[in-house]
Amino acid sequence: SPREFLHGRPRKRDAAGPARPRSGAGRDRARAQALAVLGLGPDASPASVQRAFRSLASSVHPDRHPQATGPERASLLARFAALSAAYHLLVA
């Protein structure tokens, strides 16, 4: 049975030690920075976060600018990566 299969065996999740919760101040600071990247205030709803991300991402996506030079394309890619990271931090 499944109970007997794991009985007495170490689990991989136990090898790393107990999970530590992130500090509240660091999480709040990261959230505030992510909201600033998206141009939103601290009381933004999940729907407004999604709307802002989609709007900004569609305007700076590198594939939307095929005529961009190498440095411009790198700048667009960096901006898109920052937007994406901010969005994923807020919705996760």
Order of alpha helices (4+ residues) and beta strands (2+ residues): alpha-alpha-alpha-alpha-alpha
